[in-house]
Each structure stands twice: as C-alpha cells, then as structure tokens.
Amino acid sequence: KAVNKEIADKFKIIENIKSGKKFSYIDKNSGEKYVSVVPVEFGNNVDKWGFAVEIPMDKVLKSSKEMTNIMIILSIIFISTGLILIFYITRTITRKIEEIVKDGEKMANNDFSMELSNGVSHRKDEIGRLANVFNEITVTMRKTVKEINKTVEKVATSATELSSGMRDIAEGSQTQAENSKELEKYIEDIENKM
C-alpha cells in the first residue's frame, strides 16, 4: 500500500528506507494504527523497498490494558495479604504484652506468686527478654519478702521478750517500792520505840 505524502514527509519514511533503518510510527490520519517498517532489498536492485505492518492501536494496547488489570488485581491481593499478616503479627505481639502487663499489675499490688511461663519467657525476642526480666524481678521480690518476714518475726520475738523483761523489771520495781515502804515503816516503828 502506498503511503500518503504528508505521512512520508512527517516520519521521513523514504529517507529511513534508503538508509536501511528499521523504524516505527503511529498513524493517526486513518484511525490510530501502529506502523512498523523494515527496509527490504530485492536482488541487485538499487531501489529499496519497505515492508510495513499496520496494527490498530486498540489491539496493541489491549494486551497492555490486560496486563495493567492483572497488575492491579495482584497488587490488591498482595496488599490484602500484607495487611492480614501485619494484623496477625501485631495482635500476637499485643496479646503477649497484655499478659506481661497483667502480671506487672499483680506485682504492683504485691502479688509475686505468678511466673511468666506460658510460652512468653521461652521466646528469643524482646518480649521473651521482657518476660524473663519480670520473672527475675518476681523471684527477687519473693526472696526479699521472705527475708523481710523473717526479720519482722525476729523483731516481734525480740519485742515480746523485751516487753516481758520490762514487765519483770516493772514488777521488780514495784516490789522494791513496796519493800522500801515496809522498811521505812519498820524503821519508823523502831524510832518511835526508842
């Protein structure tokens, strides 16, 4: 098919064919068409010919539109999967932290009977390390509370013994005071008799 002069001049078709270059252009004059031209030589002929293929642009773009649609669908699937994974991982971490917070609240209320052994302290990440720190604090606080209780018992025993000793001293003082009064009376009686 012959090419009209305006398009031939615009895309330098004749010059490109003579120089042996492959080239393409979009023809918008007769409906949008993608045109690809390949120079062809026949024998020893000095004249060069061009072999052109015309494809309507809607067919050229059809595969790219399909690819775009596939990419959009795949993007939605990957983003959705990513969001689900993020939610799951976040929820898992949050639950473990909530367990540690509950045990921390017990510790704040002087309850050191618990131990974080429900899978949290065996983890090798920061949550596991945090749980192990809480367990160490719990063990240390239990020991400290036991030592304080022993000390309180010793102080209570000493206070009881001291109180008993003070009672004995008070009774002894009272007895001495009574004896002093009797002695004084006895001395008075002797003086009166003399």
Secondary structure as a PSIPRED ss2 file (coil, helix, strand):
# PSIPRED VFORMAT (PSIPRED V4.0)

   1 K C   1.000  0.000  0.000
   2 A C   1.000  0.000  0.000
   3 V C   1.000  0.000  0.000
   4 N C   1.000  0.000  0.000
   5 K H   0.000  1.000  0.000
   6 E H   0.000  1.000  0.000
   7 I H   0.000  1.000  0.000
   8 A H   0.000  1.000  0.000
   9 D H   0.000  1.000  0.000
  10 K H   0.000  1.000  0.000
  11 F C   1.000  0.000  0.000
  12 K C   1.000  0.000  0.000
  13 I H   0.000  1.000  0.000
  14 I H   0.000  1.000  0.000
  15 E H   0.000  1.000  0.000
  16 N H   0.000  1.000  0.000
  17 I H   0.000  1.000  0.000
  18 K H   0.000  1.000  0.000
  19 S H   0.000  1.000  0.000
  20 G C   1.000  0.000  0.000
  21 K C   1.000  0.000  0.000
  22 K C   1.000  0.000  0.000
  23 F E   0.000  0.000  1.000
  24 S E   0.000  0.000  1.000
  25 Y E   0.000  0.000  1.000
  26 I E   0.000  0.000  1.000
  27 D E   0.000  0.000  1.000
  28 K C   1.000  0.000  0.000
  29 N C   1.000  0.000  0.000
  30 S C   1.000  0.000  0.000
  31 G C   1.000  0.000  0.000
  32 E C   1.000  0.000  0.000
  33 K E   0.000  0.000  1.000
  34 Y E   0.000  0.000  1.000
  35 V E   0.000  0.000  1.000
  36 S E   0.000  0.000  1.000
  37 V E   0.000  0.000  1.000
  38 V E   0.000  0.000  1.000
  39 P E   0.000  0.000  1.000
  40 V E   0.000  0.000  1.000
  41 E C   1.000  0.000  0.000
  42 F C   1.000  0.000  0.000
  43 G C   1.000  0.000  0.000
  44 N C   1.000  0.000  0.000
  45 N C   1.000  0.000  0.000
  46 V C   1.000  0.000  0.000
  47 D C   1.000  0.000  0.000
  48 K C   1.000  0.000  0.000
  49 W E   0.000  0.000  1.000
  50 G E   0.000  0.000  1.000
  51 F E   0.000  0.000  1.000
  52 A E   0.000  0.000  1.000
  53 V E   0.000  0.000  1.000
  54 E E   0.000  0.000  1.000
  55 I E   0.000  0.000  1.000
  56 P E   0.000  0.000  1.000
  57 M H   0.000  1.000  0.000
  58 D H   0.000  1.000  0.000
  59 K H   0.000  1.000  0.000
  60 V H   0.000  1.000  0.000
  61 L H   0.000  1.000  0.000
  62 K H   0.000  1.000  0.000
  63 S H   0.000  1.000  0.000
  64 S H   0.000  1.000  0.000
  65 K H   0.000  1.000  0.000
  66 E H   0.000  1.000  0.000
  67 M H   0.000  1.000  0.000
  68 T H   0.000  1.000  0.000
  69 N H   0.000  1.000  0.000
  70 I H   0.000  1.000  0.000
  71 M H   0.000  1.000  0.000
  72 I H   0.000  1.000  0.000
  73 I H   0.000  1.000  0.000
  74 L H   0.000  1.000  0.000
  75 S H   0.000  1.000  0.000
  76 I H   0.000  1.000  0.000
  77 I H   0.000  1.000  0.000
  78 F H   0.000  1.000  0.000
  79 I H   0.000  1.000  0.000
  80 S H   0.000  1.000  0.000
  81 T H   0.000  1.000  0.000
  82 G H   0.000  1.000  0.000
  83 L H   0.000  1.000  0.000
  84 I H   0.000  1.000  0.000
  85 L H   0.000  1.000  0.000
  86 I H   0.000  1.000  0.000
  87 F H   0.000  1.000  0.000
  88 Y H   0.000  1.000  0.000
  89 I H   0.000  1.000  0.000
  90 T H   0.000  1.000  0.000
  91 R H   0.000  1.000  0.000
  92 T H   0.000  1.000  0.000
  93 I H   0.000  1.000  0.000
  94 T H   0.000  1.000  0.000
  95 R H   0.000  1.000  0.000
  96 K H   0.000  1.000  0.000
  97 I H   0.000  1.000  0.000
  98 E H   0.000  1.000  0.000
  99 E H   0.000  1.000  0.000
 100 I H   0.000  1.000  0.000
 101 V H   0.000  1.000  0.000
 102 K H   0.000  1.000  0.000
 103 D H   0.000  1.000  0.000
 104 G H   0.000  1.000  0.000
 105 E H   0.000  1.000  0.000
 106 K H   0.000  1.000  0.000
 107 M H   0.000  1.000  0.000
 108 A H   0.000  1.000  0.000
 109 N C   1.000  0.000  0.000
 110 N C   1.000  0.000  0.000
 111 D C   1.000  0.000  0.000
 112 F C   1.000  0.000  0.000
 113 S C   1.000  0.000  0.000
 114 M C   1.000  0.000  0.000
 115 E C   1.000  0.000  0.000
 116 L C   1.000  0.000  0.000
 117 S C   1.000  0.000  0.000
 118 N C   1.000  0.000  0.000
 119 G C   1.000  0.000  0.000
 120 V C   1.000  0.000  0.000
 121 S C   1.000  0.000  0.000
 122 H C   1.000  0.000  0.000
 123 R C   1.000  0.000  0.000
 124 K C   1.000  0.000  0.000
 125 D C   1.000  0.000  0.000
 126 E H   0.000  1.000  0.000
 127 I H   0.000  1.000  0.000
 128 G H   0.000  1.000  0.000
 129 R H   0.000  1.000  0.000
 130 L H   0.000  1.000  0.000
 131 A H   0.000  1.000  0.000
 132 N H   0.000  1.000  0.000
 133 V H   0.000  1.000  0.000
 134 F H   0.000  1.000  0.000
 135 N H   0.000  1.000  0.000
 136 E H   0.000  1.000  0.000
 137 I H   0.000  1.000  0.000
 138 T H   0.000  1.000  0.000
 139 V H   0.000  1.000  0.000
 140 T H   0.000  1.000  0.000
 141 M H   0.000  1.000  0.000
 142 R H   0.000  1.000  0.000
 143 K H   0.000  1.000  0.000
 144 T H   0.000  1.000  0.000
 145 V H   0.000  1.000  0.000
 146 K H   0.000  1.000  0.000
 147 E H   0.000  1.000  0.000
 148 I H   0.000  1.000  0.000
 149 N H   0.000  1.000  0.000
 150 K H   0.000  1.000  0.000
 151 T H   0.000  1.000  0.000
 152 V H   0.000  1.000  0.000
 153 E H   0.000  1.000  0.000
 154 K H   0.000  1.000  0.000
 155 V H   0.000  1.000  0.000
 156 A H   0.000  1.000  0.000
 157 T H   0.000  1.000  0.000
 158 S H   0.000  1.000  0.000
 159 A H   0.000  1.000  0.000
 160 T H   0.000  1.000  0.000
 161 E H   0.000  1.000  0.000
 162 L H   0.000  1.000  0.000
 163 S H   0.000  1.000  0.000
 164 S H   0.000  1.000  0.000
 165 G H   0.000  1.000  0.000
 166 M H   0.000  1.000  0.000
 167 R H   0.000  1.000  0.000
 168 D H   0.000  1.000  0.000
 169 I H   0.000  1.000  0.000
 170 A H   0.000  1.000  0.000
 171 E H   0.000  1.000  0.000
 172 G H   0.000  1.000  0.000
 173 S H   0.000  1.000  0.000
 174 Q H   0.000  1.000  0.000
 175 T H   0.000  1.000  0.000
 176 Q H   0.000  1.000  0.000
 177 A H   0.000  1.000  0.000
 178 E H   0.000  1.000  0.000
 179 N H   0.000  1.000  0.000
 180 S H   0.000  1.000  0.000
 181 K H   0.000  1.000  0.000
 182 E H   0.000  1.000  0.000
 183 L H   0.000  1.000  0.000
 184 E H   0.000  1.000  0.000
 185 K H   0.000  1.000  0.000
 186 Y H   0.000  1.000  0.000
 187 I H   0.000  1.000  0.000
 188 E H   0.000  1.000  0.000
 189 D H   0.000  1.000  0.000
 190 I H   0.000  1.000  0.000
 191 E H   0.000  1.000  0.000
 192 N H   0.000  1.000  0.000
 193 K H   0.000  1.000  0.000
 194 M C   1.000  0.000  0.000
